[in-house]
Amino acid sequence: MYIEETIESVLSQRGNFEIEYLMVDGGSTDKTVSIIKRYQELVESGGFPIKCNKVSMSWLSEKDNGMYDALAKGFKLVTGDIISYINSDDFYLPNAFSVAVDVFDKHPEVDWITGATVGYNEKGQILDFLLPYKYKRSFIRKGIYGTILIFIQQESTLWRRGLLNDLDFNRLKQYRFAGDFYLWYTFSKSADLYIVQSCIGGFRGRPGQISQKRNEYLKEFFSIAEKKGLIDVMVACAYEAITLFTPNIVKRKLNSKLIYYDDGRWVMKKDSI
């Protein structure tokens, strides 16, 4: 069980912001609820060192129909300006939230960001790191990312609260495997996804995960995605061939929606012209 590492990665975030931490449990019968209660007591008693302005920690535990049913419940309850979610296997890297807050404060036109793609092993050791090149909105809706090109990594993605207004929560809770893609599909209808040159969170690979049920995932995935044509596939393959191993400095020059740190601030290509 990795839930303690997940919880501590949230509670340990440092910066000039408040954290509203809502945990939704599917009525589990293991030690999950007792662990959550222990951390909540530590936060409320001052026994856990808080490094941001404030942490409000709450939880609910009841039977649900899967993780996206639980996620829909959580999204209906949150009140914060910046939203993200993370599963109990994974964790945020230190200062992840401060990166997001700085970027959103600096760039009011940005509604949706993702960081570098990071992979962990069971010990939480980083194995993989890749800075994506671009996420084209039409390619997101056609399911190019996650089939031909790299996934949009949920554990590294945050967005402004307003994007939740476009979601159909009843539809979201029906998914068992590809609810994350439904989020990206919906968000891409109204907002560009900006890439931040930073490590925010990552995915922990281990045996027995839902994410390993590839066939079931793809069945749901393609029920959401718009149909893609041969030209889309050819362009996507060219993207992969050209950009997968392109140095980051070149990506800065080519991608106007890459946000990177330079001279004490988070900038985009347009800021440096």
C-alpha positions in Angstrom: 0.0 0.0 0.0 1.4 3.4 -1.1 -1.3 5.7 0.2 0.8 7.2 3.0 3.4 8.3 0.5 0.6 9.8 -1.7 -0.9 11.7 1.3 2.4 13.0 2.5 3.3 14.2 -1.0 0.2 16.4 -0.9 0.5 17.6 2.7 4.2 18.4 2.2 3.7 20.9 -0.7 5.2 24.3 0.1 4.3 27.7 -1.1 2.0 30.7 -0.9 -1.3 28.9 -1.3 -4.0 26.9 0.6 -4.6 23.2 -0.1 -8.1 21.7 0.0 -7.5 18.0 0.2 -10.5 15.8 -0.3 -10.1 12.0 -0.3 -12.8 9.8 -1.7 -12.6 6.1 -0.7 -14.9 3.4 -2.2 -15.8 1.9 1.2 -12.6 -0.1 1.4 -12.2 -2.7 4.2 -8.4 -2.5 4.5 -6.5 0.1 6.6 -7.2 3.0 4.2 -9.7 4.8 6.3 -7.7 4.5 9.5 -4.7 5.9 7.7 -6.7 8.8 6.4 -8.1 9.5 9.9 -4.6 9.4 11.4 -3.3 12.0 8.9 -6.3 14.2 9.4 -5.8 14.2 13.1 -2.1 15.1 12.6 -3.0 18.0 10.4 -5.7 19.3 12.7 -3.5 19.0 15.8 -0.5 20.5 14.2 1.4 17.2 14.4 2.2 17.3 10.7 4.5 20.2 9.6 2.5 22.3 7.1 4.6 24.2 4.6 1.9 26.2 2.8 -0.6 28.7 4.2 -3.2 26.2 5.2 -4.4 22.6 4.6 -8.0 21.6 4.9 -8.3 17.8 4.9 -11.6 15.9 4.5 -12.7 12.5 3.3 -15.7 10.3 2.6 -15.9 6.6 2.4 -18.8 4.8 0.8 -19.5 2.1 -1.8 -19.1 3.4 -5.4 -19.0 2.0 -9.0 -15.3 2.6 -9.5 -12.7 5.2 -9.4 -14.4 7.6 -11.8 -17.6 7.4 -9.8 -15.5 8.5 -6.8 -13.8 11.2 -8.8 -17.2 12.6 -9.9 -18.2 12.8 -6.3 -15.0 14.6 -5.4 -15.3 17.1 -8.3 -18.8 18.1 -7.1 -17.5 18.9 -3.7 -14.2 20.8 -4.3 -14.1 24.6 -4.1 -10.5 25.5 -5.0 -9.4 27.6 -7.9 -6.9 25.0 -9.2 -7.9 21.4 -9.5 -6.1 18.1 -9.8 -6.4 14.5 -8.6 -4.0 11.7 -7.8 -4.5 8.0 -7.2 -3.3 6.2 -4.1 -0.4 4.5 -6.0 1.2 7.8 -7.1 2.7 10.9 -5.6 3.5 14.5 -6.4 7.1 15.7 -6.5 8.2 18.4 -4.0 7.1 22.0 -4.9 4.7 20.7 -7.6 1.9 22.9 -6.5 4.0 26.0 -6.3 5.0 25.5 -9.9 1.3 25.3 -10.9 0.3 28.4 -8.8 3.2 30.4 -10.2 2.3 29.4 -13.8 -1.4 30.2 -13.4 -0.7 33.5 -11.7 1.7 34.6 -14.4 -0.4 33.4 -17.3 -4.1 34.2 -16.8 -4.8 32.9 -20.4 -3.7 29.4 -19.4 -6.4 27.2 -18.0 -4.8 23.7 -18.2 -1.2 22.5 -17.7 0.7 19.3 -17.6 4.3 18.6 -16.7 7.0 16.2 -17.9 6.0 12.6 -18.2 7.5 10.8 -15.3 7.5 7.1 -14.4 8.3 5.5 -11.1 8.9 1.9 -10.1 7.4 0.2 -7.0 10.0 1.8 -4.7 9.1 5.3 -6.0 12.4 5.6 -7.9 12.2 7.7 -11.1 12.8 5.5 -14.1 11.6 7.6 -17.1 11.4 11.3 -17.9 10.2 12.9 -21.1 9.3 16.4 -21.9 6.4 16.3 -24.4 6.5 18.4 -27.5 3.0 19.6 -28.2 -0.6 18.5 -27.4 -2.8 19.5 -30.3 -6.4 19.9 -29.3 -7.8 18.1 -32.4 -5.3 15.2 -31.8 -6.5 15.0 -28.1 -10.1 14.6 -29.2 -9.2 12.0 -31.9 -7.3 9.8 -29.4 -3.9 10.3 -30.9 -2.3 10.7 -27.5 -2.3 7.3 -25.7 -2.4 5.3 -28.9 0.2 6.7 -31.4 1.8 9.5 -29.3 2.5 9.6 -25.5 -0.3 9.8 -23.0 -1.3 13.0 -21.3 -0.1 12.0 -17.8 -3.0 12.5 -15.3 -0.6 12.6 -12.3 1.1 15.7 -13.7 -2.0 17.6 -14.9 -3.8 20.5 -13.2 -6.5 22.9 -14.4 -8.6 25.9 -13.4 -11.9 25.1 -11.7 -13.9 26.6 -14.6 -13.2 23.6 -16.9 -15.2 21.4 -14.6 -18.3 23.2 -15.7 -18.1 21.5 -19.1 -18.1 18.0 -17.6 -21.1 15.6 -17.6 -20.6 14.0 -14.2 -23.1 11.3 -14.9 -21.1 10.3 -17.9 -17.8 10.5 -16.1 -18.9 8.1 -13.3 -20.0 5.5 -15.9 -16.4 4.9 -17.0 -14.3 2.2 -15.4 -11.0 2.6 -17.2 -10.8 5.7 -19.5 -12.4 8.5 -17.5 -9.1 10.4 -17.6 -9.4 10.6 -21.4 -13.0 11.8 -21.1 -11.6 14.7 -19.0 -9.0 15.6 -21.6 -11.5 15.2 -24.5 -13.9 17.6 -22.8 -11.3 20.1 -21.7 -9.7 20.2 -25.2 -13.0 21.5 -26.7 -12.5 24.9 -24.9 -8.8 25.1 -23.8 -5.3 24.6 -25.0 -3.1 22.2 -22.9 0.2 24.0 -22.1 3.3 22.0 -21.2 5.4 23.1 -18.2 9.0 22.2 -18.3 9.0 20.7 -14.8 8.4 17.5 -13.0 5.0 17.7 -11.2 4.0 14.1 -10.5 4.4 10.6 -11.9 2.9 7.2 -12.5 4.0 4.2 -10.4 4.1 1.0 -12.4 3.3 -2.2 -10.5 1.6 -5.5 -11.2 -2.2 -5.8 -11.1 -3.1 -2.2 -11.8 -6.3 -1.2 -13.7 -4.0 0.6 -16.2 -2.6 -2.7 -17.3 -6.0 -3.8 -18.6 -5.2 -2.3 -22.0 -8.0 -3.9 -24.0 -10.7 -2.7 -21.6 -9.1 0.8 -21.5 -9.0 1.1 -25.3 -12.6 0.0 -25.7 -13.8 2.9 -23.5 -11.1 5.2 -25.0 -12.4 4.7 -28.6 -16.0 5.1 -27.5 -15.1 8.6 -26.5 -12.6 9.6 -29.2 -13.6 11.3 -32.5 -12.8 9.3 -35.6 -9.3 9.9 -37.0 -8.3 9.7 -40.6 -5.2 8.5 -42.4 -3.7 12.0 -42.6 -4.1 12.4 -38.8 -2.2 9.1 -38.3 0.6 10.1 -40.7 1.1 13.5 -39.1 1.1 11.9 -35.6 3.7 9.4 -36.7 5.8 12.3 -38.1 5.4 14.1 -34.8 6.7 11.1 -32.9 9.6 10.5 -35.2 10.7 14.2 -35.2 10.1 15.2 -31.6 10.4 12.2 -29.3 14.2 12.7 -29.0 14.3 16.4 -29.8 16.4 18.4 -27.2 14.4 20.5 -24.8 16.1 23.7 -26.0 14.7 23.0 -29.5 11.3 22.3 -28.1 11.4 25.8 -26.5 12.1 27.3 -29.9 9.3 25.4 -31.7 6.5 25.2 -29.1 4.7 28.5 -28.3 2.7 26.6 -25.6 5.8 25.4 -23.7 6.2 27.2 -20.3 9.7 27.1 -18.9 11.7 28.9 -16.2 14.0 31.6 -17.3 15.5 34.6 -15.4 13.3 34.1 -12.3 10.0 33.6 -14.0 7.9 31.1 -15.9 7.8 32.2 -19.5 6.5 31.2 -22.9 8.1 31.7 -26.3 5.9 34.8 -26.8 7.2 36.4 -23.6 10.8 36.2 -24.7 10.4 37.7 -28.1 
